[in-house]
Amino acid sequence: MEECDGKSTPIREFYRGTNVFITGCTGFMGKVLVEKLLRSCPHIAKLFLMLRSKKGKDWQTRLDETFQDVIFDRLKKEVPDYQQKITIVSGDCQVEQLGLSSSDRRLIIEEVHIVFHVAATVKFDEKLNISFNTNAKATEDILDLAHEMKKLKALLLVSTAFSNCHLPDIEEKLYSYPYTYNNMKAIVNSGNDKILNAVTKILLEDWPNTYTFTKAIAEDLLRDKGIGLPVGVFRPAIGVGTYKEPIPGWIDNFNGPTAAVVGAFVGILRTFYANESKKANVIPVDMSINALIASAWDIANRPRPQSEDDIRVYNYVSVLQNPVYWGSFMNTLYATRPTAPSIKTVWYPYGWTTSNRFLYLFIIVTMHFLPAAILDGILFLTGKKPMFVKLYKKAYRYNESLAHFGLREWNFTNNNVLELHNKLDEDDKSIFYFDFKDVDWNKCLSDLVIGARVHLIKDDLSTVPQAKTRLRRLFIADLILKIILASLLFWALYTTYH
């Protein structure tokens, strides 16, 4: 990727000498944001990264492990002194006022120019109180902090394109909801888990999960607390692996359609519950981050909002200028299969993308749970722990949770994003590229499959020759099994009716 040889550009000059506060820096988007800012904005002053201890690991251990990811390899070569620009503040989105110490809070208030609030829990089935505290209450804490900040130029709250998926038309504006942030805060703080669990289904009536619902509630905050702040809302669609930077196809999680791609690629999943002809609102994470970085520049150059209508919202979606369809995922997957199969393939990969509920459930029962029960029975008889039924139950729940987005389409507008792109000079358009018009989706999806192979299931491309041999054997085994099953079915029908 051409970086214009360090040339000065409007966006680079905007970030010159700035201190940037980032939450969620160890997450999928957070890693890409940190890497891109450090590598492509050479005169940035400091990144204040908020980290917490997690699973017995202190923040220093988590930071070290984060920077061991291959996504930072290019940064280490091009900006070897990058660590001098990183300052850690200990914080936690689940804790009141982000759990910041008085000294760290004062540091942020006195020194920070730009805030990217990226932290979130993206689990669809997360408990409502946990999702609310992380996705909404932490946003209130960020806004309270922002009102005290003396040098604040821009604050971007990362939401989701599906925060308003209860509506057929999603514009670049804030919406009102049946439940306000203050309503939800009172409910969550009632302290009665039984009542909260009981009312969750009622609260989520128009939303498919707690993630999208609590992101909507977080946006509701801005209609009051966002007034007077240089604030904007960035709504990215479903994130998938990188398109170009710093390496194509990088991904570090199984969220979104990636889990289905991986499951089908290794021969575990036989069906994906989606409509092949519906547009897949997916975006490469590096393009999303480029748009986010440019959005902060745009917010800083706009008047501070005097009403909720003035608050800038960016719907960063792929379904308008250059759409890709859900059917392309499976097509690309099977096109990639013969060239880069995985040594970890457990059965010959094939399957169907379907929106037919009956066919979907038939495949689930006959090609998932029935073989899983047989395999678990073999494991049990040999003294080993059964695992396949449990695995397929998890896959089924995942398929069901994603179906809401695979079976439907929404009418988005993205005029603010298009206007932003038109404002950029040619160098910034190259360095911080986020225009979908020229995206080669075949390459993008092919790189996603290979990236998932390498980065998620940890199968290096050096195993391709052995994997091809394994794939041929699995093809023969699968063909023999189909012949046996077809013969048994024919025999059963013949003996029944003759």
N, C-alpha and C positions, 0 to 999 in steps of 0.2 A: 504494500500500500504506500503510495507516494505521500510523503509528509511535507512536501514543499520546502525541504531543506531548512527547516527552522524559520522560514519567512514570517515576518510579522503580519498578522491578520486581525480584523476587528475582534473576533472571539478570543484569540490568543492575548490580545492587548487587554481585553476585559478581565481576563484571569491573571494578568501580570500583577504580582505583589499581593494577591488576595489570599485570605485564609478561609478555608472551606470546611464546614462541619458536616460530617456524613454519618447517618445511622444506617444500620444494616450492611456494614462494609464487608462482612464475611459471607453474605448471601450471594445468590446467582447474579443479580443485577449489580450489587454492591462491589463485587470483585472487578467486574468489567469497568465500572465507573472509576474506581480507584486507579486501575491500570491506565485507563485512557487519559485521565487528568494528569497523572505523573509523567506520562510519555509524550503526550501531544500538546501540553501547555507548559513549556520548559521554564517559564518564569513565574509559575505559581509559587506562592510563599510557603504555606503550610496546609496539610490536611489533618484536621482534628477528627480522628476516628473513634466513634463510641463503641466500646466492647464490654462484654460482661463475662464473668466466669460461667462455664457451662459443662455439665457432665463431668465434674471433678477437675476440669482444666481451667487454669487461671487465664486472664486475658493475654498474657505474654505468650503462653503456649499456643493459644488459639491464633494469635497473630502470626507466630512463626510457622504454624501449619498452613495458614492461609497463603502465605507468600512462597510456600513450597510448591504450590500449584503451577502446572506448566504454563498457565495463562500469563504468568509474570516473567517467564524466561526472556522474552524479547525486551521487556522493560529493564531487566537486570543487565542486559548487554548494552542497551542504548543509553540508559540513565543509571550508571552503577552507584551513584550516591543518593538514590531515591529515598533511602531510609532517613536521611537528614531532614526530609520534608514531612515526616510523619510524627504526629504527637497523639498519644493515646489518652482518652478520657474514659474512665470507668463509669458505665451506665447500663441501665436495664429498662426496657420499655414496659415491663410488668410492674415497675416500682414507681411510687409517687414521685413526681417531678424528675422522672427518668433516673432516679437514684444517683444523681450527680452530687459530688462533694461541693461544698461552698466555694472552694478554690477553683475547681473546674468550671463551675457555673459562672463565676466571675470572669474567668479567662474567656469563655465563649461570649459573654455579654460585651466584654471590652474589645475583643480582637477579631471576631468572625465577621466576614463580609457576605458569605453565601452559605445557604443551608440546603442540603439534599436529604429529605426525610424518606429514606428508602425502606427502613425496617418494617417488617410485617410478618404475620403468620399466614401462610398461604394454604394451610391445610383446610380442605373443604369441610371435613367433618370435625373440626376443632370445637370444643365446648364454647358456648356463646360468651361466657364471662372472660375466658382467656383470649378469644378472638377480639372481643370488645376492648379489653384493656390494652392489647398490643396494637391493634389497628386504629382505634378511635381515641381512647384515653391518652395514649402516648402522643397523638397528634395535638390534643389540647395542651399537653405539657410543652410541646415544641412551639406552639403559637404563643403561649404565655412567656416563654423564654424569648421569642422573637420580639415581642413588644418591649422588652428591656434592652435589646441589642442596639448598640450605639452606632455601628458601622454597617448595618444590614443593607445589602443591595438587592438580594433576591433570595426567596425561599420557595423551593419546589417541593410540593407534597406528591409523592408517587402513589397514585390510586390504581385503578384498573379500568379498562374499557368496558367491563361488565358490571361496574358498580350500579348501573341503572338498567340492568338486563330485564327488569320487570316491565320495561317500556319497549314498544316496537321501534320507536325512533329515538336515537340518542344523539343529541346535539352537544356542542361545546359550550355548555353552560351548567350552572348549579341548579339542582332540582330540590323541591321540598318533598317531604315524606310523611307518611301517617305517624311515624314516631321520630321525634327530634332527638338530638344528642342528649339533651338534658333528661328527656323521658327515659331513654335507655340507660343512662347513668344511674338514675334512681332505681330502675328495675334490677340492674346488675348488682348494685350496692345494697340490695334488700337483705342479702346474706342468707337467703333460703334457696339452696341448690335444687330442692324438689320442685319448688314453684318455678324456678328459672328453667329447669329442664322441661316442665310441663308446658310453659308458654312459648318455648323456643319455636315449635312448629307453627304456632299462631303468628308469631313475629315474622317468621320466614315465609309467610304465605305466598308472597310474590317474588321471593328470591330463592335460588336453588341451594344455597349453602350459607354458612356463617361468614365466610370470607367476603363474598360480594356484598352481603348485607352490612357488615361492619365497615367496609370501605365507603359505602354510601353514607352511613352515619358519620364517618369522619369528615366527609365532604360537607355535611350539614353544618358542621362547626364553622366553616368559613363564612357562612352567610352572616355571621355576627362577629366572630373573633378575627376574621381576615381583613375586615375593613381597616384601611390605613396602612396595611403592611404591603411590601413589594412581593406579593404571594401569587403563585399560580398552581394549578392542578395538572399533573401530567398523567394521562390515562393510557398506558400501553396495553396492547392486546396480548394474547398468549405468547409468552416468550419461548423461543427455541434456540438452538445453538448458534454460534457466531457465523456470520456470512463471510467476513474477510479478516477482521482484526481481533486480537493480534495473531491468531491462527484460525483458519476456517474449521468450522464444525465443532469447536470446543463447547462442552456442556458439562455440568457437574451435578445434575439432579434428574430425577425421573418424573418431574411434574409435567403437566400438560400432556400432549400426545406422545411425548418421548417414551413413556413407559410402554405404550402400545407398540410403538416402533421396535423397541428392544425386545419385547415379549414375542412379537411375530418373527423378528429376525433370528432368534435362537430356537424357533419352532415350538414355543410354549403356547402362545395365543393363536387361536384360529379365527377369531372374529373381532371386529371393531365396530361398536354400535354407533354409527354415524350415517349421514346421508351423503353419498358420493358426490352428488351434484350441488351440495351446499358449499358456500365459500368458507374456507378455513381462515379464521381471523388470527393468524400467527405472524410473529415478527422475529427476525434474528436479533438477539440481545445486543449485539454491538451497534446495530442501527438505532435501536431504542435508546441506548445510552448517548449516542451522538445527538439525537433529537433532544434528549433531556438536558445535556450540556448547553446546547444552543438555546433552549427555552429559558434557562437562567439569564443568559445574555439579553434575551428579548424582554423578560420581565423587568430587568434593571433599567432598561431604556424606555419604559412606559410610565405614565403617571401612576401614582399609588391609587388604588381603588377607593372610591368614595361611597360605593354601594356594591351590593352583591353582583349586580349586572356588570360591574367593571372588572371583576376577578377573571383573569384569563384562564381558560381551560384548553388543554391540548389533547384531542383524541388521536392518539398515534395508532392507526389501524392500517391494515394491508388490503382491505376488501374493496377499496374504491378505485385506485389508480391501476393496480396490477394484481388482481386477485389470484389466489391458488385455491384448489378445491380439495375436499377431504379425500376424494378418490385418488388424488395424486400421491398421497402418503403411501398407500399400499402399492401403487404402481411403481413408484420410485424404489420402494423397499425390495420388491421382487426383481427389479431391473439391476439392483446393486448386488443381489444375492450371488450370482455366479462369479462376479469379479472380486468380491471381498468377503467371502463367508467367514464365519467365526468358528474357531476351534472348540468353542463352548456351546455350539449348537447341539441341542438334545434330541431333535427330531427334524425331519425335512420341513423347511419353512413353506407354508402356504396358508391361505385363509381368505376370508371374505369381509368386505366392509358392507354392512347392510343396515337399512333403517326399518326393515320388517321385524317387528317384535317377535312374531312367532318363529321365524327363521333364526333370529339371533338366539332365542332361548333354546331352540332345538340343537343348534351348534354347541351352545354352552353345556348342555346336558350330555350330548353324545360324544363330543370331542374334547371336552374339558373334564367334567366331573366323573364320567364313567371310566375313562382311562386312569384318572387320578385315584379313584377308589380301588381299581385293580392294582395299581402300583403301590399304593399304601398297604394293601393287603399282603403283597409280596414282602414289603419292608417289615411289616409286623411279624410275619411268619419266620423271617430270617433274623428276628431279634433286633431290628433297627427301628428307629423312631419314624412313624408316618409323617409325611410333610406335604404331599402333593395336594390333598383336598384343601388344606389350610392355605396353600399358595394360590389355588384357583378361587377360593372364596375372596381373598384379597384382590385378585385380578378382576373378579366380578364386581366388587364394590367400586373399584376404580373405574371400570368401564361405565358403570351406572352413573357415577358422579360426573364424568366427562360428557355423557350423552346429551345433557342439557345444551351444551355448546356445539355438539356435533350434528344435532338434528335440526337446529334452528339458524336463522339469519336475522340480523338487525340492520336497520337503516341508520348508518352513522353519517355525521358530517365531520369534516376535518379541515375546514377553511382556515382556521388559525394556524394549523401545521403547514398548510400550503403557503400561506402568507409569510410565515417565518422563513421557510426555505427560499422564497423569492427575495427576501431581504439580504441573504448571505452573498458575499462576494465569491468569485469562482474558487479561490483558494480554500475558503472555509467550507464550501460545498464539497470539496475533495477531502479535506482533513476530517470534517465532521459530517460525512455523507449519511443521509437518511431518506433520500428520495427513492420511492419504490418503483418508479417507472422502468428503471433499467435492471431490476433484480432478475437474475436467471434462477427461477425457482427449481428447475431440474438440478442445477448444480448445488443450490442451497440445500435441498432435501437429500441429495446424494451425500453431501458432506455431513449432514446431520446423522445419517445412518452410520457412516464410517466413524464420525466423531463419537457417537454413542458407543460403538464397538470398542474404540481405543480408550476413551476417557471414563466410561461408566462401567463396562464389564471387564475393563483392563485386559483386553486382548490385542496385543501389539500386531501390527500388520506383517511382521516377520512370520507369523503362523499361517498366512494365507495358503501356501502350498499344501501343508498338512490338512488345513481346513477344507480345501477343495477335494482332497481324497476322502475325507470324512463325509462331506456332503454327497459325493457320489454313492457311497455305501448307504447313507441314510435314504437316498432316493430309491435305491434298490429295495431296502428293507420296507420302506413305506409302500412301494408298489406291490410287494409280496403280501403285505398286510391287507391292502385294499382288495387284492384278488381273493384272499382267504375269506375276508368279511363278505365280499360280494357272492362268493360261492355258498357260504353258509346261509345268506339271505335267500338266495335262489333255491337252495335245498329246502329251507323252511317253508317257503311259499309253495314249492312243488308238492311236498308231503302234505301240506294243509289242504290243498285244493284238488288232489288226485287220490 
